[in-house]
Amino acid sequence: MAGCEGDSKVALLELQRRLKIDYILEDTGSLVAESLEGAERVRKIVQDLKSFSRVDDADESFADLNQCLESTINIVWNEIKYVATLTKELGDIPRIKCYPQQLNQVFMNLLVNAAHAISGQGTITVRSWNDADNVFVSIGDTGSGIPEELQRRIFEPFFTTKEAGKGTGLGLSISSEIIRKHGGEIILESKPGQGTTFTVRLPLGSKEE
């Protein structure tokens, strides 16, 4: 009987060695943590997608532009993370009455453009601030910049400085029109070799008290 028990223990130890059970058990904790982290990220993306495109935002409402920026950044993160370090300098800005879904589209266009402008590895800086009359959001990149002779055409429909297959040339034109309908403007600052910054100016108007 003792011999059988000994053989069983040896067989069990051999099976454990072959299956690498100890290694699997050691790794289980980190695997579970990674799975939970991944699930939380998926949940956050789904939440942001709902916020980004929800139907009830088709009407004007008071919105926190910092929150709009955070949601949009999360959605386009895959476009950014491989090419740039993201720096955020978000001020304590008032909520403004606007069409949040439309502004999300503008911020998405500007962020994706910034990522596409960078060759290799660079930095994208997102800032928000306000003065007595306006709220400002700027998105800057350390890309190659836009030649001066092309800057005046940058908001024209179908005009693009991107290589073939990386855009239709409509993103900035649509964004400019959206901001114009909000009573604001998009300001371009760019120097070849130094990067580009687009600044969105939106009037405070009937800000939330």
N, C-alpha and C positions, 0 to 999 in steps of 0.2 A: 504493500500500500504506500509506504514511504517513497519507494522508487517511482511510483506513478505520480505522486504529488511533486516530486523533484523534477520529473520530466515535464510536467505541466507548467511549472514555474519557469523552467528554462525556455520552453516553447513560447510562453507568454512574453518573456523578456526579449526573445528573438523577434517576435512579431512587433513588439513595441519599438525595437530598434529599427526594423525595416520600415515601419510606418512613420517613424520620426515623431512619435506622439509628444515627447517632451518639447521638441522644437515648436510643434504646432501649438501646444498649450502656452508656451512662452510668448508666441506671436499673437495669440488670440486677443489679448487686451488691446494692442495697438490696432489690430484689424477692425475690432468693434468700434474703437474711437474714430478711425478713419471713415468707417461706414456711416457712423452717426454724423460726423462732420459733413460728409458728402450729402446725406439726406437733408441736413439743415440748409445747405447751400441750394439744393434743388427747391426746397420749400420757399426760400427767400426769392429765388429767381421767379418762381410761379407767382408769388405775391406781388413782385415788382412788375411782372408782365400784366397782371390784372390791373394794377395801378396805372401802368403805362397806357393801356388801351381801353380802359373801362368806358362803357357807353355813357354813363352818367356824367362823364367829363366833357361831353360834347357841348354842354351849356357852360356859360361863364360861372366861375365860382372862385372863392378866395383860396389861394394855394401858397404853399411854402416852396419857393423855388429851390431852396437847398435840398428839400426832400425830393423834388423832381430830379435834381442833379444826381442825388445818391441812387435813386431807382434806375436812372438811365445808365449810369456808370456800371451798375451791377449787370445790366442786360448786355452791354457791349464789352464787358471785361475781357472776353477772349480776344477781341481785336486789339486791346491795349497791352495786356500783360506780357506778351512775348516781345514787344518792341520798345516799351517805355516804362519808366518809373513814374507813378502818378503822385502828384503833389496837390493837396487840397487846402485852400485857404478860404474857408467859407465864413462870411461875416454874419452878425446877428441882424438879419434883414427882415423887414416887415412882410407879412403876407400881402399879396396883391390880387386884385380881381382880374382874372385872365381865363384863357382856355388852356388848362393844364395839359391836355392831351396833345395839343398843337405845339406847345413849348417843349414837351418831351421829345417831339419829332425834331425840333430845331437843335436841341442839345445833343441828340443822337447823331445827327448829321455832322455837327461840329467836332464831336469826339472821334467819330470814325475818320473824318478827314484828317484830324491831327495825327491819328495812328498811322494812316496811310502816307503821311508826309515824312515820316521818320524812316531813314534807311539805317539798318543796324540797330543800335540801342540809343534811346534818347529819353527826354523828360516831357511829360504833359502836365501843365499846371492849370488847375481849375480854381477860379476865384469868384467870390460874390461880395458885394458891398452896396451901400446906398448913400445918397446925399438927400437933401431936403425934398427933391422933386422926382428922383428916379432911383430905380434899382438896376444894378449892373451885374452881368455875369460874363466873365472872360474865360476863354479856353485857348491856351497857348501851347505851342510845340517847339521843339528844338530841331525841327526838320531843315530842309534845304532852303526854305523861303520861296517867295513868289517874285519873279522878275517884275520890276516897276512897270514895264510896258504892258504886262498882262493883268496888273492889279485892277485897272479900270473896267476890265471885262469879266471879272471873277463872278459877278452875280448874274451874268447873262444866261438865259436858258441854253442848255446843251453845251455850254463852254466848260471844259475841264482841263486841268494840267496833269491829270493822272494818266498812267499808261493804259493801253487798251484792256478792257475787261475789268477795270477797277472802279467804274462809275459811269453814270449816264450824263453827268453834267447838269442835273436838275436839282441836286440837294441844296446848294447854296441859293439858287434862284427861288425855290420853294420856301426855304428858311427866311430869306429876306422879305418875301411877300407876307409870310405869317407875322413877322415882327412889325412890319409896316401897318398891318391891320390892327395890331395892338397899340398903335400910336408911337412905336419906337423905331429903332434903327440898329443895324449891325455895322460896326466900325472895324475896318481891316487895318492892321499894322503888320508890315512884313519887310524884312531885309534879307536879300539873298545871302545864304550861308549862315544866317543867324536865327532863322525860324519865323513863325507866324503866330499872331494873336488875333482872334476874332472876339470883339466885345459887343455883347447884346445890351442895349439900353432900353429899359421899359419904364414908362411913366408910372409913378405911384398911383395917380388918379384917386379913385375912391378906395383908399386902403382900409383894411379892417381895423376897427378901433379896439 
